[in-house]
Amino acid sequence: MSNSRSLTRVLTMQFLLLVVVPLAAISILTLQLLTKELDRQITSKNLLLASSMADQVDAFLQDAEMALRQVDAVMEVSRVDERKQRYLEAWIRNYPYFESLQILNRDGRVRYIAPYRPHYTGISMAGQPFYKEALSTGVIYWSPVFISQQTGQPTLTVTLPTSAGMVVGFLNLGWLSDVCIQATRDAPVWGGIIDKEGTIIGHSDRRLVNERTNLGDAGFVRRSLRVQSGTYRDMVQGQDTLISLVAVNRTGWRVGVFQSAAQAFRPVEAMRNIFIAGSCLAVALALFLALWLLRKILNPLADLTNHTRQIADGCYDLVVPTGDFKEFDELAGHFQTMSEAVRSREEDLSGKRQELENSMVTLEKRNRELDQFAYVASHDLKAPLRAIANLSQWMEDDLGPVITGETRRHMELLRGRVKRMENLIEGILQYSRVGRIVTGAEPVDVEEMVQDIVQELEPLGGLSVRIEGSLPVITAERVRLRQVFANLIGNAVKYHNRPVGGNVVIAGKREDSCYAFTVADDGPGIAPVYHEKIFEMFQTLQPRDRVESTGVGLALVKKIVEGQGGQITVHSQEGEGATFCFTWPVQDSTEL
C-alpha cells in the first residue's frame, strides 16, 4: 500500500502533460511564428518604403540623363551659335535642379555654358576627373558628390559623351532631402541617402547633409555596399536602429529608411504581451476547470474511501453515498452490495469460527484421550507379551533335559512372535505421535548422529557402512531426524542380500533452502512397481518369517519428512540396489 500512487497527483500530472504542456507549447510556437511574421511585415514595410524612395531617386537621375540627351540632340541639329546659347539659357530655366550646363568640344574646352559666363568660354576641362572618366569609358558618367561653391548644396557632375564632345551638367542634389522628407512625413521614420563613400547626401534632417556626416565606418553601410538591398539592425548615433537600404543602380548610392528598433517593434512587443497574457489566462482557466472537474470526480471517491474505511473497521450498516455521475452511483451500489455480502460472510465466518473453536477443544480432548489410550495400551499390551516371553523361557529352562528340539524351536518361534508384536505396538505408537508431539529444534551434528546409529547396528559382519564426504550441522528436531536415519540405514543393512562385501553409503549437502540426504546401498533393489507401496503402513516386500519387520518403518519416515515440509523418494531397479533421497528444510534463519 505504501507504494501506491495518489490518484489526485496522477490525474493532475496527466492533465498537465496532456493539456497544459501542449497548450503552452502551442502558445509559444504560435507566439514565435506571429512574432516572426510581424517582424517580417515591419522589415518588409521599411524595405518597401526604401525601394519607393530609391525609385524616385532613380527617376530623378533618369530625368536628368534624358534632359542631357535632349540637349545633345538639339545641339547637333542647330547650326547657329546664338540659337544654341539661347536654347541653353531656356533649358537651364526649365530644369532648375541643374546649377549649370556646359557643352565641351572634342578637346575638352567649354564652347557653351548656361547660365552664360563669358569668362568660362574656352576654358579647358580636359584635366577634370569627370572628363577623363567619360572619355575613357565612352558612356555617361556620374561623378562623386561634392558641395557646390555657389549653392552650398551637394552636387555632382553628369557627363554625357557625344559625337561633338561632351555635355556636362552640374546637378543640384538638394532635392534628395526633399524626397526623404516627403517619403517619411507620415511615418515615425527618417530617410537618408548615402553615396558610395558613406557620406550622407540626402536626409530628413538637412543638418546632417550640410555637416557632411559620414557613416562609412558603420557595419550596415559596409554590408549594404556588397548587396543590392537589405534590412539590418545596427547602432546609429548610439541608438538601436532598424535600417532598410536599397541600391541606386546608376550611381551606386544607397537609399535608406531608418527607424528606432524599439519604436519599430513596439507593436510586436504589444502583441507579444497581449498574447502572453491571453495564453496565461487560458492556462489558468484550463487549470481552474481541471481542478473543478477533479473535485467533481475525486470528492465522491474520497467519500467512498472514507465509508470503505469505516466498513473495513466493521461498520457494515453504513449506507454508501451516491455521486453526481452514473458511474459513481453504480460503484456505490456495487460496493453496498459487497458490504452486505461481507457482513453476511462475517456472520457466517463468526459462526464457523465458533464451531472451529469448539472442534479444537474437542480435538484437544480427543488427543489427550488418545495419548492416555496409547500409554495404557502400550503398558497393558506389552505387559502380557513380556509375561508370555518370560513364561516360555522359564518353561524351556525347567523342562530343559526332557524338551525336544521341535518344542524348543516352537518356544523360540513364540518368543519371536512376541518380540514382533512389541515392535509393532511401539511402531504404531511412534507413528501416532508424529505431528502431535513436537520436540524442540536444536543444532544437530548429522555426521555424529549417523555414526552413533551405525555403532548401534554392529556387528555388521562384512557389510560396509560409510559416510561420503561430510554431513552438515543443522537445526532440527533431533528425535525425528534420528528416527528417519535409523530406519533408512537399518533397512539398508537388514535387507542387504550380501552380508559380506556389500556397501551402504550416506551423503548429504545443502541445496538452496533445504538439505538433501541420501542413503544408498548395492543390495537386492526394489522393483519400480513397489516404490509407492513400501511407504504404506504394514507393507513389506519379504515374508516376515524370513526377515523380521513390522512394515511401519518407511511409513513413519515418510510421515516425519513430509511433516517437516520435505519430500522422500526412492530410486531403484530390481537387482541394482536402492537409493533413498529425502530433503529437510532449513529451519534456523541463521542457516539461510
C-alpha positions in Angstrom: 0.0 0.0 0.0 2.9 2.4 0.7 4.0 2.2 -2.9 0.6 3.2 -4.3 0.3 6.5 -6.1 -2.1 9.2 -5.4 -5.0 9.4 -7.9 -5.2 13.2 -7.4 -1.5 13.5 -8.3 -1.7 11.2 -11.2 -4.7 12.9 -12.7 -3.2 16.3 -12.2 0.1 15.3 -13.8 -1.7 13.7 -16.7 -3.7 16.9 -17.2 -0.6 19.0 -17.1 1.1 16.6 -19.6 -1.9 16.2 -21.9 -3.4 19.7 -21.8 -1.3 22.4 -20.1 2.1 21.4 -21.6 0.7 21.1 -25.2 -1.2 24.3 -24.8 1.9 26.1 -23.5 4.0 24.6 -26.4 1.4 25.6 -29.0 1.2 29.1 -27.5 5.0 29.5 -27.5 5.2 28.2 -31.1 2.3 30.4 -32.2 3.9 33.4 -30.5 7.2 32.8 -32.2 5.5 32.4 -35.6 3.4 35.6 -35.1 6.5 37.5 -33.9 8.5 36.3 -36.9 5.6 37.3 -39.3 5.2 40.7 -37.7 9.0 41.3 -37.8 8.9 40.3 -41.5 6.0 42.7 -42.2 7.7 45.5 -40.4 11.0 45.0 -42.2 9.2 44.5 -45.5 7.3 47.8 -44.9 10.6 49.6 -44.2 12.2 48.0 -47.2 9.2 48.8 -49.4 9.4 52.4 -48.3 13.2 52.5 -49.1 12.5 50.9 -52.5 9.9 53.6 -53.2 12.4 56.3 -52.3 15.1 54.6 -54.4 12.7 54.5 -57.4 12.1 58.3 -57.0 15.8 58.9 -56.9 16.4 56.7 -59.9 13.6 58.5 -61.8 15.2 61.9 -60.8 18.5 60.7 -62.2 16.8 59.3 -65.3 15.1 62.6 -66.0 18.5 64.4 -65.7 20.0 61.9 -68.1 17.2 62.3 -70.6 17.4 66.1 -70.3 21.1 66.0 -71.2 20.4 63.7 -74.2 17.8 66.2 -75.3 20.4 68.9 -75.2 22.8 66.8 -77.3 20.1 66.2 -79.9 19.2 69.9 -80.2 22.9 71.0 -80.3 23.5 68.6 -83.2 20.6 69.9 -85.3 21.2 73.6 -84.6 24.0 75.3 -86.7 23.8 78.8 -85.3 25.8 79.6 -82.1 23.4 82.3 -80.9 20.4 80.0 -81.1 22.3 77.3 -79.3 23.1 79.7 -76.5 19.5 80.9 -76.2 18.3 77.3 -76.1 20.7 76.5 -73.3 19.5 79.6 -71.4 15.9 78.5 -71.8 16.7 74.9 -70.9 18.5 75.8 -67.7 15.5 77.8 -66.6 13.2 74.7 -67.3 15.5 72.4 -65.3 16.2 74.3 -62.1 17.9 71.3 -60.4 20.8 71.8 -62.8 23.0 74.5 -61.5 24.8 74.9 -64.8 25.3 73.2 -68.2 28.4 73.0 -70.2 29.0 71.9 -73.8 32.6 70.8 -74.4 34.3 70.2 -77.7 36.4 67.2 -78.5 39.4 68.9 -76.9 37.6 69.4 -73.7 37.2 73.1 -74.0 34.0 74.9 -73.0 32.1 76.1 -76.1 28.8 76.9 -74.5 27.7 77.4 -70.9 24.4 78.2 -69.2 23.9 80.4 -67.3 26.1 82.3 -69.6 29.5 83.3 -68.1 31.8 84.8 -70.8 35.0 84.1 -68.8 34.3 80.4 -68.8 34.2 80.1 -72.6 37.3 78.4 -73.9 38.4 77.1 -70.6 39.8 73.6 -70.9 38.1 70.8 -68.7 40.3 68.1 -70.2 42.1 67.7 -66.9 39.0 67.2 -64.8 38.3 63.7 -63.5 34.8 63.6 -64.9 36.1 64.4 -68.4 38.8 61.7 -68.2 36.4 59.1 -66.9 33.8 59.7 -69.5 36.4 59.9 -72.3 37.9 56.5 -71.2 34.6 54.7 -70.8 32.6 56.3 -73.6 29.4 56.1 -71.5 27.6 58.6 -69.2 29.5 59.2 -66.1 28.1 60.2 -62.6 30.8 61.8 -60.6 31.3 61.6 -56.8 29.2 64.1 -54.8 30.7 67.4 -53.8 29.5 70.6 -52.2 28.8 73.3 -54.7 30.7 76.6 -54.0 27.7 78.5 -55.4 24.8 76.9 -53.6 26.5 75.1 -50.7 24.4 72.1 -51.7 25.6 68.5 -52.5 26.2 68.4 -56.3 27.5 66.0 -58.9 28.5 66.3 -62.5 26.7 64.2 -65.1 28.9 63.8 -68.1 27.4 62.6 -71.4 29.9 61.8 -74.2 28.7 62.9 -77.7 29.9 62.9 -81.2 30.9 66.6 -81.0 32.4 66.4 -77.5 30.6 66.2 -74.2 27.5 67.5 -72.4 28.3 68.2 -68.7 25.5 69.1 -66.2 26.1 70.2 -62.6 23.2 68.5 -60.8 22.0 70.0 -57.5 21.1 67.2 -55.1 19.2 69.2 -52.6 16.1 67.7 -54.0 17.2 64.3 -52.4 16.5 65.7 -48.9 13.0 66.7 -50.2 12.4 63.1 -51.3 13.5 61.9 -47.8 11.2 64.4 -46.1 8.2 63.7 -48.2 8.5 59.9 -48.0 8.8 59.8 -44.2 6.4 62.6 -43.4 3.6 60.4 -42.3 5.7 57.6 -40.7 7.7 57.5 -37.5 10.9 57.0 -39.5 13.5 59.1 -41.2 15.0 58.7 -44.6 18.6 59.1 -45.8 20.7 58.7 -49.0 24.4 58.0 -48.8 27.0 57.9 -51.5 29.5 55.1 -52.1 31.8 56.6 -49.6 29.1 56.5 -46.9 28.6 60.3 -46.8 25.0 61.4 -46.3 23.8 63.4 -49.4 20.2 63.4 -48.6 18.3 63.2 -45.3 15.1 64.1 -43.5 17.4 66.2 -41.3 19.2 68.6 -43.7 21.7 69.5 -41.0 23.4 66.0 -41.4 23.7 66.8 -45.1 25.3 70.2 -44.5 27.7 68.7 -42.0 28.8 66.1 -44.5 28.1 63.3 -41.9 29.9 60.2 -43.0 28.7 56.7 -42.0 31.3 54.8 -44.0 32.7 53.0 -40.8 29.2 51.7 -39.9 28.8 48.0 -40.3 25.5 48.2 -42.0 27.0 50.5 -44.7 29.8 48.1 -45.4 27.4 45.2 -45.7 24.9 47.2 -47.8 27.6 48.0 -50.4 28.0 44.3 -51.1 24.3 43.7 -51.9 21.5 45.5 -53.7 19.2 45.7 -50.8 18.7 44.5 -47.3 17.4 45.3 -43.8 19.7 45.4 -40.8 19.8 46.3 -37.1 22.7 48.4 -36.0 23.7 51.2 -33.7 23.3 54.6 -35.3 24.4 57.5 -33.1 24.2 55.3 -30.0 20.6 54.1 -30.7 19.5 50.6 -31.8 18.1 51.2 -35.2 16.2 49.2 -37.9 17.8 50.1 -41.3 16.5 49.2 -44.7 18.8 50.1 -47.6 18.2 49.9 -51.4 20.8 50.5 -54.1 20.5 53.1 -56.8 22.0 51.4 -59.9 23.1 54.5 -61.8 25.3 55.9 -59.0 25.8 53.1 -56.5 24.1 55.2 -53.8 22.1 53.6 -51.0 18.7 54.9 -50.1 17.8 54.0 -46.6 14.9 54.2 -44.2 15.9 54.4 -40.5 13.6 53.7 -37.6 14.2 53.2 -33.9 14.1 49.4 -33.3 12.2 49.9 -30.0 9.6 52.0 -31.9 9.5 49.7 -34.9 8.9 46.6 -32.9 6.6 48.2 -30.4 3.6 46.6 -32.0 5.3 43.3 -31.8 6.0 43.7 -28.1 2.5 44.8 -27.5 1.1 41.8 -29.4 3.5 39.5 -27.6 2.4 40.9 -24.2 -1.2 40.5 -25.1 -0.7 37.0 -26.4 1.3 36.0 -23.3 -1.4 37.5 -21.1 -4.1 35.6 -23.1 -2.1 32.4 -23.0 -1.6 32.7 -19.3 -5.3 33.4 -18.8 -6.2 30.4 -21.0 -3.8 28.1 -19.0 -5.2 29.5 -15.7 -8.8 28.9 -16.9 -7.8 25.4 -18.0 -6.3 24.7 -14.6 -9.4 26.1 -12.9 -11.7 23.9 -15.0 -9.4 20.9 -14.4 -9.3 21.4 -10.6 -13.1 21.8 -10.7 -13.5 18.6 -12.6 -11.0 16.8 -10.4 -13.0 17.9 -7.4 -16.2 16.6 -9.0 -14.5 13.3 -9.6 -12.4 12.9 -6.5 -14.8 14.1 -3.8 -17.2 11.1 -4.3 -14.1 8.9 -4.4 -12.9 10.5 -1.1 -16.4 9.9 0.4 -16.4 6.3 -0.9 -12.9 5.8 0.6 -14.0 7.1 4.0 -17.0 4.8 4.0 -14.9 2.0 2.9 -12.5 2.5 5.8 -15.4 2.5 8.2 -16.8 -0.6 6.7 -13.4 -2.2 6.9 -13.5 -1.4 10.6 -16.7 -3.3 11.0 -19.4 -0.7 10.4 -21.4 -2.7 7.9 -24.7 -0.8 8.4 -23.4 2.4 6.7 -25.1 3.5 3.5 -22.6 4.4 0.8 -23.4 7.9 -0.6 -24.1 8.4 -4.4 -22.4 11.0 -6.5 -23.2 13.2 -9.5 -22.2 10.6 -12.0 -23.9 7.5 -13.1 -20.6 5.5 -12.8 -20.2 6.6 -9.2 -23.8 5.6 -8.5 -23.1 2.1 -10.0 -19.9 1.8 -8.0 -21.6 2.8 -4.8 -24.4 0.3 -5.5 -21.9 -2.5 -6.1 -19.9 -1.5 -3.0 -23.1 -1.5 -0.9 -23.9 -5.0 -2.2 -20.4 -6.1 -1.4 -20.7 -4.6 2.1 -23.8 -6.5 2.7 -22.2 -9.7 1.3 -19.2 -9.1 3.6 -21.5 -8.6 6.6 -23.2 -11.9 5.7 -19.9 -13.6 5.3 -18.6 -12.2 8.5 -21.7 -13.5 10.4 -21.2 -16.9 8.7 -17.4 -16.8 9.5 -18.1 -15.9 13.1 -20.4 -18.9 13.4 -17.8 -21.1 11.7 -15.1 -19.7 13.9 -17.1 -20.7 17.0 -17.6 -24.1 15.5 -13.9 -24.4 14.8 -13.0 -23.3 18.4 -15.4 -26.0 19.7 -13.9 -28.5 17.4 -10.4 -27.6 18.5 -11.5 -28.0 22.1 -12.9 -31.4 21.2 -9.8 -32.4 19.2 -7.5 -31.4 22.1 -9.7 -33.5 24.4 -9.5 -36.4 21.9 -5.7 -36.1 21.6 -5.4 -36.2 25.3 -7.6 -39.3 25.4 -5.6 -40.8 22.6 -2.3 -40.1 24.4 -3.8 -41.7 27.5 -5.0 -44.6 25.5 -1.6 -45.0 23.8 0.1 -45.1 27.2 -2.4 -47.5 28.7 -2.4 -49.7 25.5 1.4 -49.7 25.5 1.5 -50.7 29.1 -1.4 -53.1 29.1 -0.5 -54.8 25.8 3.3 -55.0 26.4 2.9 -56.4 30.0 1.2 -59.6 28.9 3.6 -60.0 26.0 6.6 -59.7 28.3 4.9 -62.2 30.6 4.4 -64.7 27.7 8.0 -64.3 26.7 9.3 -64.8 30.2 7.0 -67.8 30.8 8.1 -69.5 27.7 11.7 -69.0 28.7 11.1 -70.4 32.2 9.3 -73.4 30.8 12.2 -74.1 28.5 14.6 -73.8 31.4 12.6 -76.0 33.7 12.0 -78.7 31.1 15.5 -78.4 29.7 16.5 -82.1 29.6 13.1 -83.5 28.6 12.1 -80.9 26.0 12.5 -81.9 22.4 14.2 -79.9 19.7 10.9 -79.4 17.9 9.4 -78.0 21.1 12.4 -75.8 21.7 12.1 -74.4 18.2 8.4 -73.7 18.8 9.4 -71.8 22.0 11.9 -69.6 20.2 9.3 -69.0 17.5 6.8 -68.0 20.2 9.3 -65.5 21.7 10.0 -64.1 18.2 6.3 -63.5 17.6 6.0 -61.8 20.9 9.1 -59.6 20.1 7.5 -58.7 16.7 4.2 -57.8 18.5 6.1 -55.5 20.9 7.9 -53.8 17.9 4.6 -53.4 16.1 3.0 -51.8 19.1 6.0 -49.5 19.5 5.9 -48.6 15.8 2.2 -47.8 15.8 2.7 -45.6 18.9 5.6 -43.7 17.3 3.6 -43.2 14.1 0.6 -41.8 16.1 2.9 -39.3 17.9 4.4 -37.8 14.7 2.8 -34.4 14.2 1.1 -34.3 17.6 4.1 -34.3 19.8 6.7 -31.7 18.8 10.1 -31.7 20.3 12.2 -28.5 20.3 14.6 -27.8 17.4 18.3 -27.8 18.3 21.6 -27.9 16.5 22.3 -31.4 15.3 25.6 -32.7 14.1 24.2 -35.1 11.5 27.6 -36.9 10.9 27.9 -37.7 14.6 24.3 -38.9 14.8 24.8 -41.2 11.8 28.0 -42.6 13.4 26.1 -43.4 16.6 23.3 -45.2 14.6 25.9 -47.3 12.8 27.6 -48.3 16.0 24.2 -49.4 17.4 23.8 -51.7 14.4 27.1 -53.5 14.9 28.2 -56.2 14.5 27.8 -55.7 10.7 29.9 -58.6 9.7 31.4 -58.0 6.3 29.0 -55.2 5.3 30.5 -51.7 4.8 28.5 -48.7 6.1 30.3 -45.3 5.4 29.7 -41.6 5.1 30.6 -40.0 1.8 32.2 -36.6 2.2 31.0 -34.8 5.3 27.5 -34.2 6.7 26.3 -30.8 7.9 25.3 -29.4 11.3 21.6 -28.4 11.0 18.9 -27.1 13.3 16.2 -29.8 13.6 14.1 -32.0 16.0 16.8 -34.4 17.0 14.4 -37.3 17.8 12.6 -37.1 14.5 15.7 -36.8 12.4 17.3 -39.8 14.2 14.2 -41.9 13.5 14.5 -41.2 9.8 18.2 -42.1 9.6 17.8 -45.1 11.9 15.0 -46.6 9.8 16.7 -46.0 6.4 20.1 -47.2 7.5 18.6 -50.1 9.4 16.6 -51.2 6.4 19.6 -51.0 4.1 21.6 -53.3 6.5 18.7 -55.6 7.3 17.6 -56.3 3.7 21.0 -56.4 2.1 21.5 -59.7 0.2 25.3 -59.6 0.5 26.3 -59.5 4.2 29.9 -59.8 3.0 31.2 -57.2 0.5 28.0 -55.1 0.5 28.0 -51.3 0.8 25.8 -48.7 2.4 26.7 -45.0 1.7 25.2 -42.0 3.5 25.7 -38.5 2.0 24.2 -35.0 2.4 24.6 -31.5 1.1 22.9 -28.0 1.1 20.6 -27.2 -1.7 19.1 -23.6 -1.6 16.6 -23.6 1.3 16.9 -27.2 2.3 19.3 -30.1 2.9 19.3 -33.1 0.7 20.3 -36.5 2.2 20.7 -39.9 0.6 21.1 -43.5 1.9 22.2 -45.8 -0.9 23.0 -49.5 -0.9 24.0 -52.1 -3.5 21.6 -54.7 -2.2 18.7 -56.5 -4.0 17.0 -53.4 -5.1 13.2 -52.6 -5.3 11.1 -53.1 -8.4 9.5 -49.7 -9.6 6.0 -51.2 -9.0 6.7 -51.2 -5.3 8.2 -47.7 -5.0 4.9 -46.2 -3.6 3.7 -49.3 -1.8 6.7 -49.5 0.5 5.7 -46.2 2.2 2.3 -47.6 3.2 1.6 -49.0 6.7 2.3 -52.7 7.4 3.8 -53.2 3.9 6.9 -55.5 3.5 8.5 -57.0 0.4 9.7 -60.2 2.1 7.7 -62.6 4.3 8.0 -61.7 8.0 9.1 -65.3 8.7 12.2 -64.7 6.6 13.1 -61.1 7.7 11.8 -59.7 11.0 9.8 -56.5 10.1 6.7 -54.6 11.3 6.1 -52.8 8.0 5.8 -49.5 9.9 9.4 -48.0 9.4 9.1 -46.4 6.0 5.6 -45.1 6.6 6.9 -43.5 9.8 9.9 -42.0 7.8 7.6 -40.5 5.2 5.2 -39.0 7.7 8.2 -37.4 9.6 9.8 -36.0 6.5 6.6 -34.6 5.0 5.6 -33.2 8.3 8.8 -31.2 8.3 7.9 -29.8 4.8 10.4 -32.1 2.9 10.0 -35.0 0.5 11.2 -38.5 0.3 11.7 -40.6 -2.9 13.4 -43.9 -3.8 15.4 -44.6 -6.9 15.9 -48.3 -7.6 15.7 -51.2 -10.0 15.4 -54.8 -9.0 18.9 -56.2 -8.5 20.6 -52.8 -8.7 20.5 -51.6 -5.2 18.3 -48.7 -3.8 18.9 -45.0 -3.0 16.5 -43.2 -0.7 16.6 -39.4 -1.0 14.9 -37.0 1.4 15.0 -33.3 1.9 15.0 -31.5 5.3 14.1 -27.7 5.1 16.3 -25.1 6.7 14.6 -24.1 10.0 17.0 -21.6 11.6 17.2 -18.1 9.8 21.0 -18.1 10.5 21.4 -21.1 8.2 19.8 -19.2 5.2 
